[in-house]
């Protein structure tokens, strides 16, 4: 799970003054809209407020307006936002930077999660003047607390895996007896120690992210981001509540972008990083970049863990019709001495027409670590012949991925005609 964010230039027509908020500001934040970005942010203290940008940095209007970094009146200059498909100026910066003098910030990001931090840092490295707004840090999130790093770092991926590490020791203690280890008493676990250690690591990580932004020259503002009522400003929202975007992560409103889970494309932290980086490159770096959502690897950190990249068997049947499926189901070497009933399962899916490996899946120890490497081969369109020609590392579970020679299933035309093929290994279909 990752924090997502939305990028926005000064174009929504909302009224705002130093004494009164437009009603859109009083809307409750959407649970899916976790970051917002403003591209172009002009401070006009003495001007006609004909088209104003809403600046949702605090849950209290007076708190927002008292913040020294926020102008009391923010007006639109109708800043031109570059078309990502068109070449930008030759000095490597986006067209927005040509109007630097007119704005307090070239980019304003609400939500310092994975995608928001990546976009802000990359944009700053391209020369943009960037600010990020995030809620104050707390180990448990609420309507008023969050923290730099976002869901993945502080509440999802990282603490989840730390807790999984902690839980696995019980299994390790049990396994160790088969290797000659004994204990005078049963190992005891202290939950409070684990949580204290986990929280200390989260504090360290949020500090690392804070320093990363600071070193990139990004202005950090702690406050509360608001949902501006995206439908009211014309942003298309899907029936499921996701923000609809094009291949460059731009919404139907010219100056608004969205990346990460808020778009409900591939809801993974590394994908949010990719999307945030592509956004910054396109808008501020003069690079025609768009995220590639094909063959994104993923993992489930259960015990044993699961790793996956490419198409499932069902997806491959639908896309290619004729496929070969290779499977292995075996007892890992460690279990031969531990005596525990552990198993490892692997599956390789091949498009018959091209011999290309279109999917690899694994359930067993170290599956995520193994599949990250395999993902490179899948991204490079490796063939089954190239897998077969690869020398394995022995003894490892991973070597089984390059030693499967006989298909378990040959699927031709439709699934009902699938044929089970005996191999020299235990055959298990999944």
Secondary structure, 3 states (H helix, E strand, C coil): CCCCEEEEECCCCECCCCCCCCHHHHCCCCCCCCCEEEECECECCCCCCCCECCCCCCCCHHHHHHCCCCCCCEECCCCCCCCCCCCCCCCCCCHHHHHHHHCCECEEEECCCHHHHHHHHHHHHCCCCEEEEECEECCCCCCCEECCCHHHHHCCHHHHHHHHHHHHHHHHHHHHHHHCCCCCCCCCCCHHHHHHHHHHHHHHHHHHHHHHHHHCCCEEEECCCCCCCCCCCCCCECCCCCECCCCCCECCCCCEEEEHHHHCCCCCHHHHHHHHHHHHHHHHCCCCCCCCCCCCCEEECCCCCEEEEECCHHHHHHHHCCEEEEEEEECCHHHHHHCCCCCEEEEEEEECCCCEEEEEEEECCCHHHHHHHHHHHHHCCCEHHHHHHCCCCCCCCHHHHHCCCCCCEEECCCHHHCEECCCCCCCCCC
